Structures are given as C-alpha cells and as structure tokens.
C-alpha cells in the first residue's frame, strides 16, 4: 500500500477542522432558537424581564423649608426630606400647668360687719387630696404660702392652685378675734372659688356717759389721781376699783342722778337682801350668802 503524500495529509486535516467548526455553529444556532420546551419537561428556562423607565412627575408644591440648625438641611449635598414627611417644625412641650382657682378670705365681726386692714395668710398643705375635705394632722407640710391684707370690704383674694389650705391672720391691736383654732379650706374645682372666714367679737357699744371714770369719781367724791378699773357698769349699777394698795373695790348704784356706794369689799350683805335692793342678777357673784 502506498502512503499519502504530505500535501494530501494537510488537505485532509483542513477538511476535518472545517467540519468541526461547522458542527459547532449548527449546535449554537440550535441552542439560541425559541422553540417551546418539549412536553413533560420539568426544567424552566430562565427569563429576564426588562422594564421600561418610568417618569416621576415633578411635585408642584415648593419644597419645604427645613428648620435651621439641622445638619445638611438646605445645603447642596445635604439629605433630602423624605416624601410625605411633615414639614411643620416640631413643637417642644412646655412645663405642665397647674390648675388654679380663687380663694377669698373674709375678716368680719360676729354680726357680719367687715373688718378691714387685717393681715391674712394662706398656706398650701401637701400631700393632701382636696376632695377628701380633710387635712391629716401631722402628715402634711407647707409647700406654698401667700400673704395679703383685707380691703375695705374685709376681703383678700388669691388666685392659687387646687389643693388643701390652712389660713389665718394677725389680729390688729385693739381688736378682739374669736378663738376658733386652726382654719382650713379646700379648693377642689379648677376655676372655682373657696371662701374662708376669720371672725372678731363685735365692738361693744360706747359706755353710757354716766359710766365715764371722771363722772363716777366726781360724783363719789374720791381722788381722781389713781387709775380706775370699771369692771361693770350699765348706768344704774356698777363695780369699780382703783390701782392703789388694799382692797378698794366697791359696788355702786346711781340714784337721783348721782353715783353712791352700795357696798364696799369685803362685806357681809347676803344676796337675798341685795335682790330686794334691786341689784341685778349679773352681779350675784359679788355676794357670798
């Protein structure tokens, strides 16, 4: 058998290479086809979805002004406000407000006559529930004090917070306050009013002219130098004594327009005799029998 020449051998190799290339091309073309999957196949060919660009409408509302002081706000490159976020500046919560009402303190006599110019005070006691209408003794302390002076109507008003209060006064010289112990009041409702009252004895009426010290001493004919104390006098009967050594007290009566001594002390007149003489019942304590 004769061997092929070198040229024939090279030609054969080129044909084999061309055939291989052609086969690969056919295979690749087959892979790129859009033929449907054979029935019964469980594999799914992956797909790629391409979405068209969506245009975003430019808002017609002007951009909100960012409060000063926020880092990057209002400057190029700073963070943009998120869509839909509130553009109103945040409000800072202030301190809590106490509910208040009005307390009125009145200074009057037992008959209701106003007593003006009286220094008064109001003392808030805590802890205490004003709705309970009671201030526990020894369990509260003063946390607020307000002072004032009553006006011509005998009134002093305070706008103050809801709570339990004690109140009192400093009685002016020459007045006679009623001894009533501690005073308290309770301001319960916001906007409401609570009233406290401080009372004085009514001023006794002016003594009858006949009970004047000078009149008695003149008509009795005694020394007007020592200071006299008139313990009782109604213009008809009276009791008087002087600031001198010894027991100089006497019970006097006024007859025919002149004071006379009914009895001096000590004495031995019994009450039965005194009643007969017209001595009033209120003077019975000056008689022993």
MARPAGU-200754 format. One record per atom (N, C-alpha, C): residue in three letters; z, y, x. Coordinates in steps of 0.001 Angstrom, whole numbers, plus 500000, padded with zeros to 6 digits. Last residue first. Layout:
// MARPAGU-200754
ALAZYX...
//
This chain:
// MARPAGU-200754
UNK650467585030426407UNK651101584304425319UNK650471584643423978UNK648921586539428247UNK649413585221428591UNK649961584428427416UNK645926588440428391UNK647232588208427759UNK647635586753427980UNK643376588734429217UNK644371589606429865UNK645782589427429293UNK641742587253427614UNK642126586672428915UNK643174587505429644UNK641027588863425494UNK642141587948425311UNK642621587385426652UNK638903590564425305UNK639960590926426252UNK641150589975426184UNK637283589700423263UNK636778589526424641UNK637839589829425690UNK638549590487420900UNK638657589113421355UNK638244588943422815UNK640118593781421142UNK639004592877420852UNK639171591505421519UNK643101594913419669UNK642461594556420935UNK641337593542420654UNK644561595671417402UNK643111595905417416UNK642423595600418725UNK647153595000417091UNK646890596374417528UNK645404596685417638UNK646917592341416529UNK647378593237415470UNK647082594694415818UNK646278591435419054UNK645268591346417990UNK645637592296416852UNK648704591848420369UNK647530592612420775UNK646467592590419693UNK650356589961419192UNK650645591387418977UNK649437592237419305UNK649141587660420144UNK649294587857418695UNK649583589324418362UNK649411587842422898UNK648096588053422295UNK648195588300420789UNK652329589687423978UNK651602588471423587UNK650300588815422876UNK653334591524426745UNK652830591586425368UNK652046590322425069UNK654301591912429264UNK654830590786428506UNK654405590825427046UNK652528592599432380UNK653125592988431100UNK653607591731430390UNK651762593965435707UNK651955592870434727UNK652650593374433466UNK649656596316434040UNK649866594945434524UNK650867594970435689UNK650006598234431018UNK649775598083432435UNK650074596641432846UNK648434599047427929UNK649394598244428658UNK649005598215430125UNK647112601395427041UNK647689600480426065UNK648752599627426735UNK646858604716427884UNK647141603386428422UNK647778602546427332UNK644101606552426417UNK645514606352426680UNK645727604939427202UNK641561608972426066UNK641986607675426611UNK643491607679426836UNK640725610556423007UNK641348610620424322UNK641778609234424764UNK639953610631420331UNK639083611266421311UNK639659611356422704UNK641794609148418901UNK641736610611418660UNK640955611319419755UNK641905606757421490UNK642293607151420137UNK642285608667420036UNK641040604193423443UNK640678605589423158UNK640990605885421688UNK642911602318425794UNK642277602460424487UNK642040603938424213UNK643180600074428607UNK643240601399427983UNK642547601373426625UNK645028598247430831UNK644147598146429672UNK644306599429428873UNK645098598502434420UNK645637598778433102UNK644563598585432027UNK646104597883437808UNK645154597660436700UNK645845597944435375UNK647591598120440068UNK647494599320439233UNK646532599147438062UNK649449596599442239UNK648747596220441024UNK648711597417440094UNK648963597793445655UNK649738597459444469UNK648854597117443283UNK646924600415447088UNK647873599300447194UNK648614599070445888UNK643735601070445446UNK644960601522446115UNK645919600346446194UNK641321601402443774UNK641377600807445108UNK642538601419445888UNK642238600753440374UNK641876601637441471UNK642063600933442811UNK640914599742437135UNK641840599614438261UNK641317600479439399UNK640596599186433609UNK640300599957434802UNK641348599676435875UNK639144598289430599UNK640038597840431661UNK639630598577432926UNK639057599386427110UNK638549599197428450UNK639621598710429409UNK637844600426423889UNK638788599677424701UNK638175599469426092UNK635825602246423286UNK637045602208422483UNK638173601496423201UNK633821602041425073UNK634042603355424478UNK635279603426423626UNK633881599659426224UNK632926599800425119UNK633058601155424429UNK634402598185429318UNK634522599419428545UNK633457599446427446UNK635709596685432243UNK635235596506430866UNK635408597823430138UNK636265597513434815UNK635878596118434586UNK635320595899433196UNK635758599999436825UNK635891599845435382UNK635365598453435032UNK637405601039439601UNK636518599975439112UNK636803599801437632UNK637578604001441600UNK637974603229440434UNK636932602163440129UNK638846605273444605UNK637682604728443903UNK638156603827442781UNK641099608088444570UNK640772606688444852UNK639576606223444023UNK641029610778443197UNK640618610511444579UNK640253609068444845UNK642006611461440781UNK640589611058440808UNK640128610723442219UNK645058610584439445UNK644377611115440622UNK642945610582440676UNK645203610969435821UNK645504610287437087UNK644689610929438200UNK644885611530433078UNK645703612417433906UNK646091611760435212UNK643281610357431264UNK644521609650431584UNK645450610504432425UNK641186612170431281UNK641962612033430052UNK643262611259430273UNK640272611854433932UNK640712613165433450UNK641621613019432237UNK639575609174433996UNK640643609673434886UNK641179611023434412UNK637521609081432048UNK638732608269431895UNK639870608851432732UNK635615610854433149UNK636191611097431813UNK637505610350431650UNK634977609681435589UNK635605611008435579UNK636259611306434237UNK633776607296434761UNK635021607287435535UNK635733608629435456UNK632660606964431405UNK632479607501432748UNK633826607590433460UNK632907606246428809UNK633308605263429814UNK633087605750431240UNK631873608238427266UNK633345608139427269UNK633828607175428333UNK629147607815427425UNK629749608910428217UNK631268608818428308UNK628524604315427743UNK628797605482426902UNK629447606572427747UNK626213603209430222UNK627530603227429580UNK627715604493428746UNK622921602135429513UNK623777603139430142UNK625127603164429437UNK622530598589429205UNK622359599975428751UNK623328600913429468UNK621586596503431958UNK622497596859430861UNK622297598315430455UNK618466595080432432UNK619373596146432882UNK620298596528431741UNK618212591544432193UNK617904592867431652UNK618929593881432150UNK617677589584435094UNK618531589971433975UNK618099591351433478UNK614383588340435782UNK615545589163436119UNK616388589358434858UNK612197585651436870UNK612880586476435881UNK614114587205436434UNK608935584690437391UNK610205584940438070UNK610956585978437243UNK606441582327436641UNK607260583450436191UNK608587583492436936UNK602988581484437082UNK604394581266437391UNK605192582506437040UNK600012579985435935UNK600908581137435921UNK602336580712436230UNK596658579197436796UNK598034578731436609UNK598956579941436760UNK593300578751435844UNK594382579683436165UNK595730579022435889UNK590162577362437172UNK591227577559436199UNK592289578525436689UNK588351576744439110UNK588044577880438254UNK589116578175437229UNK589297573358438959UNK588530574394439670UNK588125575500438694UNK592536572513437754UNK591102572577437485UNK590421573672438289UNK595250572759438757UNK594580571466438615UNK593068571591438559UNK597960573934440194UNK596610574408439924UNK595707573179439938UNK601231574044439265UNK600173573115439652UNK598826573661439203UNK604446575208440493UNK603333575236439547UNK602217574372440106UNK608000575858440783UNK606771575171441174UNK605717575321440086UNK611050577098442116UNK609969577240441146UNK608727576506441663UNK614467576188442471UNK613110576209443005UNK612088576302441869UNK616819578232440556UNK616460577191441503UNK615029577324441993UNK617510580409438996UNK616812579299438342UNK616386578204439315UNK619305583119438395UNK619345581974439319UNK618756580730438654UNK617571586091437844UNK618159584937437169UNK618160583757438136UNK618375589040439753UNK617496587910439412UNK618263586787438720UNK618876592172439407UNK619756591025439178UNK618902589824438760UNK618472594949441692UNK618042594075440603UNK618969592867440517UNK619331596316443894UNK619629596899442599UNK619173596063441420UNK616652595463446025UNK618035595933445866UNK618211596577444499UNK614374592878444902UNK614685594204445434UNK616148594572445194UNK614169589508445833UNK614615590441444793UNK614950591796445411UNK611461587927446801UNK612583588608447434UNK613020589699446469UNK610424584768445335UNK610397586223445511UNK611552586667446378UNK608195581918444929UNK609477582598444861UNK609308584084445121UNK606807578606444579UNK606706580068444641UNK608081580674444478UNK604841575770445477UNK606150576347445218UNK605976577856445318UNK602061573892444225UNK602622575080444866UNK604099575268444509UNK599334571707444643UNK600714571864444171UNK601365573021444935UNK595831572633444015UNK596945571943444661UNK598278572207443981UNK592859574380444892UNK593536573487443968UNK594690572781444694UNK593213577541446652UNK592672576212446425UNK593517575386445461UNK593090580882445192UNK593526579884446165UNK593039578511445765UNK593670584111444553UNK592599583128444460UNK592850582109445565UNK596467585512442988UNK595965584905444215UNK594813583955443868UNK598167588364441686UNK597179587290441508UNK596676586822442865UNK601038589554440239UNK600382589392441540UNK599466588173441407UNK602629591844437992UNK601721590728438229UNK601206590738439668UNK603896594031436746UNK604697592902437206UNK603866591666437480UNK602317596124436267UNK602485595197435148UNK603317593971435537UNK602197597297438731UNK602957597993437695UNK603177597128436460UNK602325594259440782UNK601861595610440454UNK602697596210439326UNK604103592444443338UNK603675592621441952UNK603335594080441661UNK602716591526446408UNK603715592358445735UNK603221592595444313UNK602399588523448473UNK601902589680447747UNK603061590449447140UNK601263585759450458UNK602278586730450087UNK601637587898449358UNK600801582286450944UNK600201583567450553UNK601312584483450054UNK600439579540453072UNK601348580490452425UNK600592581772452137UNK599983576068453567UNK599359577371453350UNK600365578269452643UNK601508573857453885UNK600288573923454682UNK599562575250454522UNK604739572604453823UNK603919573774453539UNK602707573794454469UNK605036569121452920UNK605259570241453841UNK604359571396453425UNK606784566481451157UNK605662567386451380UNK606051568468452379UNK609053565059450660UNK607867564298451052UNK606655565175451318UNK611231566428449649UNK611344565885450996UNK610123565128451474UNK610389565685446351UNK611334566380447227UNK611405565669448575UNK607126565806445126UNK608217564933445593UNK609107565658446597UNK606235567656442523UNK606250567781443983UNK607410566941444492UNK604151567113439713UNK605429566869440386UNK605246567041441891UNK601798566699438263UNK602775567678437781UNK604153567455438406UNK599628565138438873UNK600885564457438634UNK601996565368438156UNK597607566821439540UNK597533566205438221UNK598823565478437870UNK598093567485442189UNK598493568438441148UNK598444567849439744UNK599464565451444527UNK598415565432443514UNK598818566366442388UNK600098566098447932UNK600579566180446563UNK599391566208445626UNK601281566277451317UNK600334565779450325UNK600941565803448930UNK601665569847450624UNK600825568652450784UNK601581567579451555UNK601920572903448969UNK602645571725449448UNK601705570524449490UNK601588576356449412UNK600884575106449110UNK601604573939449767UNK603380578976448117UNK603402578006449215UNK602736576705448775UNK603572582409447656UNK603004581181447111UNK602856580207448271UNK605800585185446920UNK605044584310447822UNK604615583048447088UNK606487588714446426UNK606430587319445974UNK605626586499446976UNK608283591696446038UNK607582590827446986UNK607652589365446520UNK607837593815443299UNK608641592694443793UNK607823591872444794UNK606752595962441835UNK607147596142443231UNK608005595037443803UNK608065595788438406UNK607046595997439449UNK607642596041440847UNK608745593850435844UNK609499594395436971UNK608499594572438115UNK608209594082432296UNK607699593890433665UNK608609594530434705UNK610284592509429912UNK609897593800430485UNK609417593586431921UNK611267590204428707UNK609824590340428901UNK609366591663429466UNK613939589751428579UNK613331590244427348UNK611830590513427508UNK614460589049431192UNK614604588033430160UNK613988588465428839UNK611852590734433052UNK613238590546432636UNK613277589471431550UNK609432589522435483UNK609816590153434220UNK611313589961433991UNK606705588930437365UNK608114589267437504UNK608515590091436284UNK604302586380437796UNK604791587495436991UNK606288587673437232UNK601431585254439474UNK602881585287439457UNK603333586547438722UNK598647583291439085UNK599218584582438723UNK600736584436438691UNK596030581787440774UNK597452581698440466UNK597953583113440198UNK592855580356440267UNK593664581569440355UNK595102581273439974UNK590933578129442377UNK591301578676441087UNK592159579911441311UNK588544576094444171UNK589583577113444049UNK589818577484442597UNK587615573506446362UNK587601574026445005UNK588779574985444850UNK586330574067449606UNK587442573671448767UNK587258574271447382UNK583398572790451132UNK584031573907450463UNK585152573389449557UNK582681571468454403UNK582957571271452986UNK583710572457452394UNK580261573178456505UNK581591572592456295UNK581872572431454811UNK576727572291456071UNK577831573175456422UNK579166572495456187UNK574060570506457456UNK575140570501456472UNK576283571382456955UNK570987571936458123UNK572243571481458722UNK573350571583457694UNK567814570829457164UNK568961571689456869UNK570230571083457474UNK564661570798458874UNK565862570078458437UNK567007571059458232UNK561778572430457590UNK562796572279458630UNK564039571602458065UNK559035570630456172UNK560145571569455979UNK561193571355457069UNK557114568738456353UNK557015569816457339UNK558152570818457194UNK557284565227456150UNK557685566523455610UNK557656567568456710UNK554343563274456804UNK555715563647457131UNK556035565015456571UNK551660562698456419UNK552564562526455292UNK553992562926455571UNK551108561721459777UNK550533562027458483UNK551558561773457393UNK553168563186462323UNK552610562032461636UNK552154562416460255UNK552195565808464546UNK553034565325463450UNK552367564167462737UNK551474564982467972UNK551029565499466683UNK551941564984465596UNK553017565932471000UNK552844564919469960UNK552479565558468639UNK550986568052473148UNK552240567636472548UNK551997566628471444UNK548561568916473954UNK549066567712474603UNK550371567232474024UNK549357572269473413UNK548319571263473689UNK548927570082474423UNK552162572778471261UNK551511572976472542UNK550456571913472732UNK553657572223469013UNK552907573467469035UNK552200573728470338UNK556129570345470709UNK555580570782469443UNK554867572110469622UNK557330569611473087UNK555915569321472955UNK555315569857471679UNK560535569418471635UNK559734569191472851UNK558292568847472504UNK561418571985469482UNK561127570565469572UNK560222570340470759UNK561616574753469539UNK562648574003470239UNK562369572529470309UNK560619575725466280UNK560735575966467719UNK561832575112468313UNK559090573515463922UNK560211574389464326UNK560317574496465840UNK555587573671463526UNK556732572855463967UNK557862573779464394UNK553729574400460774UNK554317574969461990UNK555555574164462331UNK551120572223459668UNK552458572819459550UNK552933573343460886UNK547681573054459345UNK548757572263459974UNK550089572997459892UNK546354573740456128UNK546593574168457508UNK547732573359458095UNK544445571408454308UNK545706572170454432UNK545938572506455892UNK542285569816454397UNK542022571213454046UNK543267572072454186UNK541648567447457005UNK542518567994455947UNK542227569460455699UNK538512565871457380UNK539424566855457980UNK540304567443456887UNK538117562412456799UNK537930563792456362UNK538965564689457000UNK536728560150458969UNK538008560635458441UNK537853562102458098UNK534276557641458640UNK534563559053458905UNK535872559433458254UNK534084554577460266UNK534487555273459043UNK534853556703459396UNK531502552504461675UNK532504553577461843UNK532776554268460524UNK531229549167460419UNK530625550472460699UNK531707551518460843UNK532246546262462083UNK532487547235461007UNK531905548564461395UNK531348543054462607UNK531177544402463160UNK531302545372462006UNK532711539968463272UNK532421540981462253UNK532374542339462901UNK531616536927464455UNK532122538239464872UNK531711539258463836UNK532533533507464085UNK531687534658463767UNK532360535924464214UNK532326530077465180UNK532999531394465175UNK532013532503464906UNK531643527433463083UNK531094528277464125UNK531772529625464076UNK533727524755462666UNK533293526036462121UNK532819526898463254UNK533605521229462145UNK533725522384463043UNK533169523608462378UNK533044519141460562UNK534361519791460395UNK534518521005461270UNK530160518260458688UNK530727518691459969UNK532026519411459712UNK529019517700456280UNK530072516815456750UNK530675517203458044UNK525774518802457060UNK526781518456456061UNK527784517503456653UNK525281520897459922UNK524997519664459193UNK526148519380458243UNK525094524409459546UNK525802523251460047UNK525411522027459248UNK521794525992459520UNK523148525728458985UNK523738524510459603UNK520253527663462284UNK520235526563461327UNK521628526330460822UNK519702529701463952UNK520650529988462870UNK520615528899461828UNK519546528999467552UNK518992529060466201UNK520084529289465191UNK520456528679470091UNK520500530041469531UNK519957530110468139UNK519944526032470792UNK521348526474470584UNK521425527815469916UNK517166526073471169UNK517741525335470044UNK519152525754469750UNK516987527513473487UNK516402528064472274UNK516970527382471061UNK518191525741475257UNK518818527022474991UNK518286527645473727UNK516249523620475229UNK517631523389474779UNK518330524689474415UNK514027524923476303UNK513960524401474923UNK515366524189474377UNK514985525452478868UNK514615526563477984UNK514592526120476547UNK515277522891479913UNK516475523735479730UNK516202524866478767UNK512582522136480007UNK513537521444479130UNK514782522242478855UNK511540523846481924UNK511039523922480545UNK511995523239479596UNK512915522947484164UNK513141524315483685UNK512721524444482253UNK511793520396484422UNK513231520558484167UNK513557521925483609UNK509126520972484930UNK509500520264483709UNK510959520416483364UNK509310522227487398UNK508783522998486259UNK509180522312484966UNK510220520025488925UNK511072521236488776UNK510653522051487587UNK508015518254488807UNK509328517841488269UNK510208519059488029UNK506090519795490056UNK505906519439488643UNK507245519028488032UNK507102519916492682UNK506982521144491889UNK506823520818490422UNK506926517210493448UNK508265517846493317UNK508194519102492467UNK504140516891493598UNK504903516124492601UNK506276516750492379UNK503523518522495706UNK502984518844494373UNK503764518115493305UNK504782517182497780UNK505255518518497411UNK504764518886496032UNK503110514803497936UNK504553514734497642UNK505090516072497166UNK500703515767498639UNK500860515195497309UNK502332515127496925UNK501233516576501196UNK500840517577500197UNK500988517038498804UNK501775514187502581UNK502840515204502412UNK502496516201501352UNK500298511400500865UNK500366512437501902UNK501476513427501587UNK501578508228500131UNK501012509529499753UNK501205510508500883UNK500608505104501770UNK501628506154501453UNK500945507431501131UNK499122502164500442UNK499033503374501265UNK500056504388500821UNK500000498818500866UNK500000500000500000UNK500000501210500886
//
